[in-house]
Structure formats: C-alpha cells, structure tokens
Amino acid sequence: MTLDDMVRRHGSWLEAGIDEGPVVSSRIRLARNIEEYSFPGWASEEEKYAVWKQSEEIFNSLDQHYINWSMTDTPRLDKEILFERHLISQDLAREDDSCGVFVTPNECISVMVNEEDHIRIQSLQPGLNLEEAWRAADKVDDQLEAELTYAFSPKMGYLTSCPSNVGTGMRASVMLHLPGLVLMEEMDPVINGISKIGLAVRGMWGEGTEAAGNMFQVSNQITLGRREDEIISHLEQIVLELIEHENNARIRLMNDRSLIVEDHVARAFGILSNARLISSGEALNLLSTLRLGLDLGMLDQFSRRQLDTLFISIQPAHLQKLEAKALEPEERDVVRAEMLRDFMDNATEDDG
C-alpha cells in the first residue's frame, strides 16, 4: 500500500465509534527509549542510525504487517500527508536522517522512531475507546520490549527525553467536536478548569496547533506516579463530563437561538455547495457547522464519518497528492472548493 492508496480512503480509526456525537477518536501514545543509546536529542548520527536499523529488523520480523517510511527517503509532500493523517508529528515531518515511522495498513497503530524519544507508539481508535487503544499500544510495547532493553528506573519508571513524560510514558487523549461550547462562549472557562486538574487541551493536530473546526484534543499532562489505568479512568471521567457540558450547550442553543443555529447550518450548506474558492480554515469551520447540524437532526444527507474524513482529505498535502502535482495556495482553494461541491452534490442526489 502506498500513500496514493491511503489518501483515497479513511483510516479505520475514523469508523463510527462507540460514542458518536461530540467524540471523534481516542489515542494512546507511549514514549520509550533504548538503554544502550543516547536519547535522540543527544545521540550521534551513528547511534540514531543503529536505532533505526534495529527497529526496522524488529518490525520486519513481526506477524503484523507494517508499512515503513524512512524520513530520509520520503518526499516533503508525503511527510505532510502522514502528519495530516495523524500518523507522525510535526517534529518528525521536519527531520531527514535515521528516523521514520511504521504504520499498520488500517492506520490504527503508528510507531515513530527517533523523534523526541527513540520509540513513540501511537494507537488510535474510533469514538471513546481508550481501553482498546491502550490494549493495542500495550501489545506493540510488549513485542518491542521482548527485543529491546528500555531505559527504565525502578523508582521513576520509563525514562524519557521530556521530564513530563517520565513514569508510564503515556499520553492518553480524546478528540472532541465542541461547537456548542464555542458558540455559547464557554470554551475558555472549560479549558482553564481542565488545566487545573492535570489535563491539557490542544488543537486538532496536537501540541502547538489551533482548534480548527471546533475540534479539541484533551489529554493527560501527568504520568509520573500514575498507573496507566488511573490515567485512562481520570481522562474518561473528564471527557464524559465534557460531553455532558457540550450536550447541555447544544440544548440551550436550540432553546434560545434555534433560528440562528438553523441559519448558521443552512449558510454552511449553501457555501459548501457553491463556493469556487475556499481555504482550509474556512472549510473546516463550515464542515464543523454541518456536523453540528447533523447531530441536531437538521441534516441527514451524510454521516459523521464522511464529514470527519473530509476534515483530513481537504488538507493541503492531500489535495496535492490527489491532483498529482504541486499547487499554489489559491489553486488549492479552487481544488478544495470543487471537491466539497462534488461531495455536497452527491450527498443531495443520494438523499433525493
């Protein structure tokens, strides 16, 4: 399977989840380092190359098939696609030497090598499903630990490049669609409250990104002194409370501003059906509005999965890969608008 194949379909983690509505997906990430080598930020090129080759040998020996991208041989556009699909970080996309990623064909597991840590295992699942994401990540972790000696302290736990990851090395996160809280201007107090209880709120693509399309990632910040099950349980509890707050916000929107919401949804539908130029930022916000309209029963022409898939497929690198050529920003806006018009036309025809 190539990236050309991948951009024409969605990852399995975007299938309909256990809890739809505000929840999009769940993620577990484990940070690990190999005892015999310096951590990536201090490692020599020889050490980093040894880590990459050793990882390659291990993954090639596993029963589970993995697709391998070395950043040395991967074109810039393809790196951007991997980032847009949540398979690598922005930091890894900027690297070239002795680093890369191993990805399962369904895209539910990706393992970055020589990013901030030697090994970063990521498990993605649809909906609110942190337990399954943890089981899948833990299985890969066990397979690797059978072949590698991790840097580990009996007192501190797993040793990582960033002190905030020391301990379990786990980051658990849930991606949520929260337009109700945003429209009711209640998101800032929610973020402030969450930060006081050891959680972080980030944008759709994680650390350092803005919350485009009213998509937010909520994750733990503390790993030291916490067991994996405690981290997951605490995050799930807060996510369930967030879902309740979001649903209450939507109820109040419909009680107090139903005509405004209906107009908001209708305008988004009209623009996406007719626009000739549209930026990725505007498109994400309009698709967010359609997703809200779908959840509120105002629309039924498409599914949440279709809209969530579009959040990724309209991104700049995906558009250029589908067009098989480099595009200037305005050219991308034209292609994006055409893609969205086609989607809306097909949805309307199917509904008819």
TABELBEL-V893820 format. One record per pair of residues at least 24 apart in sequence whose ideal C-beta (glycine too) atoms are under 10 Angstrom apart, sorted by the first residue. I is the first residue (numbers start at 1). J is the second residue. D is the distance in Angstrom with one decimal. If there is no record, write none. Layout:
# TABELBEL-V893820
i:j:d
I:J:D
I:J:D
This chain:
# TABELBEL-V893820
i:j:d
1:65:9.2
1:67:5.9
1:103:9.2
1:105:5.6
2:67:8.5
2:78:9.2
3:67:9.1
3:69:8.3
3:74:8.9
3:75:9.4
3:77:8.8
3:78:5.3
3:79:9.9
3:81:5.5
3:82:7.6
3:85:9.0
3:317:9.4
3:318:9.6
3:321:6.5
4:78:9.6
4:81:9.7
4:321:6.7
4:322:8.8
4:324:8.3
5:67:9.9
5:105:9.3
6:67:8.7
6:78:9.9
6:81:7.5
6:82:9.0
6:85:7.1
6:87:9.1
6:103:8.9
6:105:8.9
6:107:7.4
6:318:9.5
6:321:9.0
7:78:9.9
7:81:6.3
7:84:9.1
7:85:8.3
7:312:8.9
7:313:7.0
7:315:9.8
7:317:8.6
7:318:5.2
7:319:9.2
7:320:9.7
7:321:4.9
7:322:6.0
8:313:8.7
8:318:9.7
8:321:9.3
8:322:7.6
9:106:10.0
9:107:9.3
9:309:8.5
9:313:9.5
10:85:9.1
10:107:8.4
10:305:7.2
10:306:8.8
10:308:7.8
10:309:4.2
10:310:9.4
10:312:7.4
10:313:8.0
11:85:6.5
11:86:7.9
11:87:8.3
11:103:9.3
11:104:9.5
11:105:9.6
11:106:6.6
11:107:3.3
11:108:7.0
11:110:9.7
11:124:7.1
11:126:9.2
11:309:8.8
11:312:8.4
12:104:8.8
12:105:9.0
12:106:3.9
12:107:6.3
12:108:5.3
12:124:8.3
12:125:8.6
12:126:7.4
13:85:9.7
13:86:8.0
13:106:7.9
13:107:6.4
13:108:5.4
13:109:9.7
13:123:8.9
13:124:3.8
13:125:5.8
13:126:5.3
13:127:9.2
13:129:9.2
13:133:8.8
13:175:9.7
13:308:9.7
14:85:9.8
14:86:9.8
14:107:8.7
14:124:8.9
14:126:6.3
14:304:9.2
14:305:5.9
14:306:9.5
14:307:10.0
14:308:5.2
14:309:5.7
14:311:9.0
14:312:7.9
15:106:9.4
15:108:9.8
15:125:9.3
15:126:4.8
15:127:8.6
15:305:6.4
15:308:9.7
16:126:6.6
16:127:7.4
16:303:7.4
16:304:7.1
16:305:5.7
16:308:9.7
17:125:7.5
17:126:3.5
17:127:1.8
17:128:6.8
17:129:6.4
17:304:8.9
17:305:9.0
17:308:9.7
18:125:8.6
18:126:7.5
18:127:4.0
18:128:5.8
18:129:5.3
18:131:10.0
18:132:8.8
19:126:9.4
19:127:4.9
19:128:4.3
19:129:8.3
19:174:9.8
19:239:9.1
19:240:8.9
19:243:7.4
20:126:8.9
20:127:6.6
20:128:9.5
20:177:9.9
20:294:9.8
20:295:8.2
20:303:9.2
20:304:5.6
20:305:8.9
20:308:9.9
21:127:9.4
21:128:9.8
21:176:9.3
21:177:8.0
21:243:7.1
21:246:8.0
21:247:7.4
21:250:9.2
21:291:9.6
21:294:9.7
21:295:5.6
21:304:8.1
22:128:9.3
22:174:9.6
22:175:9.6
22:176:5.0
22:177:5.3
22:178:6.2
22:179:8.9
22:180:8.2
22:181:9.3
22:214:9.8
22:216:9.6
22:239:8.9
22:242:7.4
22:243:5.1
22:244:9.6
22:245:9.4
22:246:4.7
22:247:7.3
22:249:10.0
22:250:8.9
22:291:9.6
22:292:9.9
22:295:7.9
23:126:8.7
23:127:5.4
23:128:4.7
23:129:8.9
23:174:6.4
23:175:7.5
23:176:5.8
23:177:7.8
23:239:7.2
23:240:9.6
23:242:9.2
23:243:6.7
23:246:9.6
23:304:9.9
24:126:7.8
24:127:7.8
24:128:9.5
24:174:8.1
24:175:4.3
24:176:6.6
24:177:6.0
24:204:9.1
24:215:6.9
24:216:9.7
24:217:9.4
24:291:9.4
24:304:8.2
24:305:9.8
24:308:5.8
24:311:8.6
25:86:8.4
25:108:9.9
25:124:5.9
25:125:6.6
25:126:5.7
25:127:7.0
25:128:8.8
25:129:8.2
25:133:8.7
25:173:8.9
25:174:7.3
25:175:4.9
25:176:9.3
25:217:9.3
25:308:8.3
26:123:8.6
26:124:7.3
26:125:4.9
26:126:7.8
26:127:6.9
26:128:6.0
26:129:4.9
26:130:4.7
26:131:8.7
26:132:7.8
26:133:4.9
26:134:9.0
26:172:7.7
26:173:7.4
26:174:5.2
26:175:7.8
26:232:9.3
26:235:9.0
26:236:9.1
26:239:8.7
27:86:7.8
27:122:6.4
27:123:6.8
27:124:5.2
27:125:7.7
27:129:9.9
27:130:8.3
27:133:6.1
27:137:9.1
27:171:7.8
27:172:7.2
27:173:4.8
27:174:7.5
27:175:7.4
27:206:9.1
27:217:7.9
27:219:8.1
28:121:8.0
28:122:7.3
28:123:4.7
28:124:8.4
28:125:8.4
28:129:10.0
28:130:6.7
28:131:9.4
28:132:9.2
28:133:4.3
28:134:4.9
28:135:8.9
28:136:7.7
28:137:4.4
28:138:8.3
28:141:9.9
28:170:6.6
28:171:7.5
28:172:5.5
28:173:8.1
28:228:8.5
28:231:9.3
28:232:8.0
29:89:9.7
29:110:9.5
29:112:9.2
29:120:6.2
29:121:6.8
29:122:4.8
29:123:7.7
29:124:9.6
29:133:9.3
29:137:7.5
29:165:9.2
29:169:8.5
29:170:7.1
29:171:4.4
29:172:7.8
29:173:7.6
29:206:9.5
29:219:8.7
30:111:9.4
30:117:9.3
30:119:7.8
30:120:7.1
30:121:4.4
30:122:8.0
30:123:8.3
30:134:9.1
30:137:5.4
30:138:7.9
30:140:8.2
30:141:5.6
30:144:9.5
30:158:8.1
30:160:9.8
30:165:9.3
30:168:7.9
30:169:5.3
30:170:5.8
30:171:8.1
30:172:10.0
30:223:10.0
30:228:9.1
31:112:9.7
31:115:9.0
31:116:7.4
31:117:4.4
31:118:8.8
31:119:7.5
31:120:5.6
31:121:8.2
31:158:7.0
31:159:9.4
31:160:4.6
31:161:7.7
31:162:7.8
31:164:10.0
31:165:4.8
31:166:9.0
31:167:9.9
31:168:9.1
31:169:4.1
31:170:7.9
31:171:7.6
31:223:8.8
32:111:9.7
32:117:6.3
32:118:6.5
32:119:4.2
32:120:7.5
32:121:7.1
32:141:7.1
32:144:7.2
32:145:7.9
32:148:8.0
32:150:5.3
32:151:7.8
32:152:9.0
32:158:6.2
32:159:9.1
32:160:7.9
32:165:9.9
32:169:6.1
33:116:9.7
33:117:5.2
33:118:4.6
33:119:7.1
33:120:10.0
33:148:9.5
33:150:6.7
33:151:4.3
33:152:9.0
33:158:7.6
33:159:6.1
33:160:6.5
33:161:7.3
33:169:8.8
34:117:9.4
34:118:4.9
34:119:7.4
34:144:9.4
34:148:5.4
34:149:6.7
34:150:6.7
34:151:6.8
35:118:9.8
35:148:8.2
35:149:4.5
35:150:6.4
35:151:4.7
35:152:7.5
35:159:8.7
36:148:9.0
36:149:6.8
36:151:8.9
37:114:9.7
37:118:6.7
37:151:8.8
38:118:9.6
39:114:9.8
39:116:8.3
39:117:6.8
39:118:7.2
39:151:7.9
39:159:8.3
39:160:8.0
39:161:4.8
39:162:9.8
40:95:9.3
40:98:9.2
40:99:7.8
40:113:9.1
40:114:5.0
40:115:7.0
40:116:6.5
40:117:6.6
40:118:6.4
40:161:6.7
41:116:7.2
41:117:9.3
41:161:5.7
41:162:9.6
42:161:8.7
43:98:8.8
43:114:7.8
43:118:8.4
44:98:9.9
45:97:6.4
45:98:6.5
46:98:8.9
47:98:8.6
47:114:9.3
47:118:9.4
48:95:9.7
48:97:6.9
48:98:3.8
48:99:6.9
48:113:8.9
48:114:5.1
48:118:8.7
49:97:7.8
49:98:4.3
49:99:9.6
49:114:9.0
50:98:8.4
51:98:7.2
51:99:8.7
51:113:6.4
51:114:5.8
51:118:5.2
51:119:8.3
51:148:9.4
52:97:8.9
52:98:4.6
52:99:6.4
52:100:6.6
52:113:5.6
52:114:6.1
52:118:9.4
53:98:8.4
53:113:9.9
54:113:9.2
54:118:9.4
54:147:8.1
54:148:7.4
55:99:9.8
55:100:8.4
55:102:7.3
55:111:7.7
55:112:9.9
55:113:4.7
55:114:8.4
55:118:8.0
55:119:7.2
55:144:8.1
55:147:9.3
55:148:8.5
56:100:8.3
56:102:8.2
56:113:8.3
57:147:8.4
58:102:9.2
58:111:9.8
58:119:10.0
58:143:7.7
58:144:6.4
58:146:8.9
58:147:5.0
58:148:7.5
59:102:4.8
59:111:7.4
59:113:9.1
59:140:9.6
59:143:9.1
59:144:8.8
59:147:10.0
60:102:9.4
61:143:9.4
61:147:8.2
62:102:9.2
62:140:8.7
62:143:6.1
62:144:9.3
62:147:9.6
63:143:9.3
64:102:9.7
64:104:6.4
64:105:9.4
64:109:7.9
64:139:9.0
64:140:8.3
64:143:8.3
65:102:10.0
65:103:10.0
65:104:7.2
65:105:6.4
66:101:9.1
66:102:4.1
66:103:6.3
66:104:6.1
66:105:8.4
66:109:7.9
66:110:9.0
66:111:7.6
66:140:9.7
67:101:8.7
67:102:7.2
67:103:4.9
67:104:7.6
67:105:6.6
67:107:9.2
67:110:9.4
68:100:6.6
68:101:7.7
68:102:5.5
68:103:8.0
68:111:9.9
68:113:9.6
69:99:9.9
69:100:5.3
69:101:5.3
69:102:8.1
69:103:7.4
69:110:9.7
70:96:9.3
70:97:9.4
70:98:8.3
70:99:7.6
70:100:4.1
70:101:8.7
70:113:9.1
71:95:5.1
71:96:5.5
71:97:7.5
71:98:8.4
71:99:4.9
71:100:5.1
71:101:7.9
71:112:9.6
71:113:9.3
71:114:8.6
71:115:9.6
72:96:5.6
72:97:5.9
72:98:7.2
72:99:7.9
72:100:7.6
73:100:8.5
74:100:7.4
74:101:8.9
76:317:8.8
77:316:9.1
77:317:5.4
77:318:9.6
77:320:5.9
77:321:6.5
77:326:7.6
78:317:7.8
78:321:7.7
79:317:8.2
80:315:8.0
80:316:7.1
80:317:3.5
80:318:8.6
80:320:8.5
80:321:9.0
81:312:9.4
81:315:8.2
81:316:9.6
81:317:4.5
81:318:6.1
81:320:8.8
81:321:5.8
82:107:9.9
82:110:8.3
82:112:9.8
82:317:8.7
83:205:7.1
83:206:9.7
83:315:9.0
83:317:7.7
84:204:10.0
84:205:7.8
84:280:10.0
84:311:9.5
84:312:5.8
84:313:8.8
84:314:9.6
84:315:4.3
84:316:7.9
84:317:5.5
84:318:5.9
84:321:9.8
85:110:8.9
85:124:9.8
85:312:6.1
85:313:9.6
85:315:8.8
85:317:9.2
85:318:8.2
86:110:8.1
86:122:8.0
86:124:6.7
86:175:8.9
86:204:8.7
86:205:7.1
86:206:8.0
86:217:9.9
86:312:8.0
87:111:9.8
87:112:8.5
87:122:7.7
87:124:8.8
88:112:5.9
88:115:7.7
88:120:9.3
88:122:9.0
89:115:5.9
89:116:8.1
89:120:7.9
89:122:9.3
89:205:8.8
89:206:7.1
89:207:8.0
89:208:9.5
90:205:7.4
90:206:8.0
90:207:8.2
90:208:6.8
90:209:8.0
91:115:5.8
91:116:6.6
91:207:9.2
91:208:9.4
92:116:8.8
92:120:8.6
93:317:9.8
102:140:9.3
104:136:9.2
104:140:9.2
108:132:9.4
108:133:8.3
108:136:6.6
108:137:9.9
109:133:9.6
109:136:6.2
109:137:7.5
109:139:8.9
109:140:6.0
110:140:9.9
111:137:9.5
111:140:6.6
111:141:9.7
111:144:8.0
115:161:9.1
116:160:7.9
116:161:4.9
116:162:6.4
116:165:8.5
117:151:9.2
117:158:9.2
117:159:9.3
117:160:5.5
117:161:5.3
117:162:8.2
117:165:7.6
117:169:7.9
118:144:10.0
118:148:8.5
118:150:8.9
118:151:8.4
118:160:9.6
118:161:9.0
119:144:6.4
119:145:9.7
119:148:7.8
119:150:8.4
119:169:9.4
120:160:9.6
120:165:9.7
120:169:9.0
120:171:9.3
121:169:9.2
121:170:9.8
122:171:9.0
123:172:9.9
124:173:9.9
124:175:9.3
125:174:10.0
126:305:8.5
126:308:9.1
127:174:9.1
128:174:6.3
128:176:9.1
128:235:9.8
128:236:7.0
128:239:6.3
128:240:7.8
128:243:8.1
129:174:9.2
129:236:9.9
130:172:5.7
130:173:8.8
130:174:7.0
130:228:9.9
130:231:9.0
130:232:4.8
130:233:8.9
130:235:6.6
130:236:6.0
130:239:8.5
131:229:8.9
131:232:6.6
131:233:9.6
131:236:8.5
133:172:7.8
133:173:9.4
133:174:9.6
133:232:8.8
134:170:8.1
134:172:7.5
134:228:6.3
134:229:8.3
134:231:9.1
134:232:6.0
137:170:8.4
137:172:9.6
137:228:9.4
138:170:9.8
138:228:7.8
141:169:9.1
141:170:10.0
156:224:7.1
156:225:9.4
157:223:7.6
157:224:6.8
157:225:8.5
157:226:9.5
158:223:8.5
158:224:10.0
160:223:8.6
163:224:8.4
164:200:10.0
164:221:6.6
164:222:7.7
164:223:7.3
164:224:8.2
165:221:9.9
165:223:5.9
165:224:8.7
166:223:6.8
166:224:5.4
166:225:9.8
167:222:8.0
167:223:3.8
167:224:3.7
167:225:6.3
167:226:6.5
167:227:9.3
167:228:9.8
167:231:9.3
168:220:9.4
168:222:9.7
168:223:4.6
168:224:8.1
168:225:9.2
168:226:6.4
168:227:7.1
168:228:5.4
168:229:10.0
168:230:9.1
168:231:6.7
169:223:6.3
169:224:9.9
169:228:9.6
170:219:9.8
170:220:7.4
170:223:5.5
170:226:8.3
170:227:9.4
170:228:5.6
170:231:5.7
170:232:8.5
171:200:9.2
171:206:9.3
171:207:9.6
171:217:9.9
171:219:5.5
171:220:6.4
171:221:8.7
171:223:7.6
171:231:8.7
171:235:9.9
172:199:9.7
172:218:9.3
172:219:6.2
172:220:5.4
172:223:9.5
172:228:8.3
172:231:5.4
172:232:5.6
172:233:9.9
172:234:8.9
172:235:5.1
172:236:8.7
172:239:9.9
173:199:9.3
173:200:8.6
173:201:9.8
173:202:8.0
173:206:7.9
173:216:9.8
173:217:4.9
173:218:6.3
173:219:3.5
173:220:7.8
173:235:7.6
173:239:9.6
174:216:9.0
174:217:7.2
174:218:5.4
174:219:7.7
174:235:6.7
174:236:8.1
174:238:8.9
174:239:4.9
174:240:10.0
174:242:8.5
174:243:9.6
175:202:9.7
175:203:9.9
175:204:7.1
175:205:10.0
175:206:9.5
175:215:6.1
175:216:7.2
175:217:5.2
175:218:8.1
175:219:9.7
175:308:9.3
176:201:9.3
176:211:9.9
176:214:8.9
176:215:7.3
176:216:5.4
176:217:7.9
176:218:6.5
176:239:7.0
176:242:6.2
176:243:7.4
176:246:7.3
177:204:9.7
177:213:7.7
177:214:5.9
177:215:5.7
177:216:8.1
177:246:8.2
177:288:6.8
177:291:5.9
177:292:7.8
177:295:8.2
177:304:8.7
177:307:9.3
177:308:8.4
177:311:9.5
178:211:8.3
178:214:5.6
178:215:7.9
178:216:5.6
178:218:9.5
178:242:7.2
178:243:9.2
178:245:8.4
178:246:5.2
178:249:8.1
178:250:9.8
178:288:9.5
178:292:9.8
179:213:8.6
179:214:4.2
179:215:9.4
179:246:8.2
179:249:8.6
179:250:8.1
179:253:8.9
179:261:9.6
179:264:9.4
179:285:9.3
179:288:5.6
179:289:7.1
179:291:7.5
179:292:4.6
179:293:9.8
179:295:8.8
179:296:10.0
180:214:8.8
180:245:8.2
180:246:4.9
180:247:7.4
180:248:7.9
180:249:3.3
180:250:4.0
180:251:8.4
180:252:8.0
180:253:5.9
180:254:9.5
180:261:9.5
180:292:7.4
180:295:9.1
180:296:9.3
181:214:8.4
181:216:9.0
181:242:8.2
181:245:6.3
181:246:5.6
181:248:9.2
181:249:5.0
181:250:9.0
182:211:8.2
182:214:5.1
182:216:9.1
182:246:9.5
182:249:8.7
182:288:8.8
182:292:9.8
183:214:8.5
183:249:7.4
183:250:8.8
183:252:9.7
183:253:6.1
183:257:8.1
183:260:8.9
183:261:7.8
183:264:8.1
183:289:9.5
183:292:8.3
184:245:9.5
184:246:9.6
184:248:9.2
184:249:4.6
184:250:8.8
184:252:6.5
184:253:6.6
184:256:9.2
184:257:9.0
185:249:9.8
186:245:7.5
186:246:9.4
186:248:9.6
186:249:6.3
186:252:9.7
187:211:8.1
187:214:8.5
187:216:8.0
187:245:9.9
187:246:9.8
187:249:9.4
190:216:9.2
190:218:9.6
190:241:9.6
190:242:7.1
190:245:6.7
190:246:9.2
190:249:9.7
191:216:8.3
191:218:9.3
193:238:9.5
193:241:9.8
193:245:10.0
194:218:6.6
194:219:9.9
194:221:9.8
194:238:6.7
194:241:9.6
194:242:8.0
195:221:8.2
197:221:9.5
197:222:9.8
197:234:8.2
197:237:10.0
197:238:7.1
198:222:4.7
198:226:8.9
198:231:9.5
198:234:7.7
198:235:9.7
198:238:9.5
199:234:8.0
199:235:6.9
199:238:6.0
199:239:9.4
199:242:9.9
201:242:9.5
204:284:8.0
204:311:7.4
204:312:9.4
205:315:9.5
210:281:8.9
211:284:9.9
211:288:10.0
212:280:7.9
212:281:6.3
212:283:9.5
212:284:4.6
212:285:7.5
212:287:9.9
212:288:8.4
212:311:8.3
212:315:9.9
213:280:9.6
213:281:8.5
213:283:8.4
213:284:3.5
213:285:5.8
213:286:8.6
213:287:6.1
213:288:4.0
213:289:9.0
213:291:8.2
213:307:9.6
213:308:9.8
213:310:10.0
213:311:6.1
214:246:9.9
214:284:8.5
214:285:7.6
214:287:9.8
214:288:4.6
214:289:8.7
214:291:8.4
214:292:8.0
215:284:7.9
215:287:10.0
215:288:7.3
215:291:9.5
215:308:9.1
215:311:7.2
216:242:8.7
218:242:6.8
246:295:9.6
247:295:9.2
250:292:7.6
250:295:7.3
250:296:6.5
251:296:9.7
253:292:8.8
253:296:8.4
254:296:6.6
254:297:9.7
254:298:9.8
258:296:9.2
258:298:9.8
261:289:9.0
261:292:7.6
261:293:8.0
261:296:7.1
261:298:8.0
262:293:8.2
262:296:8.9
262:298:6.4
264:289:5.7
264:292:8.0
264:293:8.1
264:298:9.8
265:289:5.7
265:290:6.9
265:291:9.8
265:292:6.8
265:293:3.6
265:294:8.9
265:296:7.8
265:298:5.2
265:299:6.9
266:293:8.3
266:298:8.4
266:299:9.7
268:292:8.9
268:293:7.3
268:299:9.7
269:293:7.5
269:298:9.2
269:299:7.4
269:301:8.9
269:344:7.3
269:347:9.7
269:348:9.3
270:344:9.4
271:337:9.4
271:340:8.9
271:344:9.7
272:310:9.5
272:337:8.5
272:340:4.9
272:341:7.4
272:343:7.8
272:344:5.3
272:347:9.8
273:340:8.0
273:341:6.3
273:343:9.2
273:344:4.2
273:345:7.3
273:347:9.2
273:348:7.6
274:337:8.8
274:340:9.6
274:341:7.0
274:344:8.5
275:333:8.9
275:334:9.8
275:336:8.8
275:337:4.6
275:338:9.3
275:340:7.0
275:341:7.2
275:344:9.8
276:333:8.7
276:334:6.9
276:337:5.4
276:338:8.2
276:341:8.4
277:330:7.2
277:332:9.8
277:333:4.5
277:334:6.1
277:336:8.4
277:337:5.6
278:314:8.5
278:332:9.5
278:333:5.7
278:334:8.7
278:335:9.8
278:336:5.4
278:337:4.4
278:338:9.5
278:339:9.4
278:340:6.6
278:341:9.4
279:314:9.8
279:316:9.9
279:329:8.1
279:330:9.6
279:332:8.4
279:333:5.7
279:336:7.7
279:337:9.5
280:311:9.6
280:314:6.1
280:315:6.1
280:316:6.4
280:318:9.9
280:319:8.7
280:329:9.5
280:332:7.7
280:333:8.3
280:336:6.8
282:333:8.9
282:336:9.3
282:337:9.8
283:310:8.0
283:311:8.8
283:314:5.2
283:315:9.4
283:333:9.0
283:336:5.9
283:337:8.2
283:339:9.2
283:340:6.4
284:310:9.0
284:311:6.3
284:314:7.6
284:315:9.1
286:340:8.2
287:311:6.2
287:314:7.9
287:340:8.2
287:343:9.7
290:344:9.1
290:347:9.7
299:347:8.9
299:351:9.1
300:347:9.7
300:351:7.1
301:343:9.9
301:344:8.2
301:346:9.1
301:347:4.0
301:348:6.2
301:349:9.3
301:350:6.9
301:351:4.3
301:352:9.2
302:343:7.8
302:344:8.7
302:346:9.0
302:347:4.7
302:348:9.7
302:350:8.3
302:351:8.5
303:347:9.7
306:343:7.7
306:346:9.9
306:347:7.8
307:343:9.2
307:347:10.0
309:343:9.8
310:336:9.9
310:339:8.2
310:340:7.4
310:343:6.6
313:339:7.4
313:340:9.9
313:343:9.3
314:339:6.4
314:340:6.9
314:343:9.4
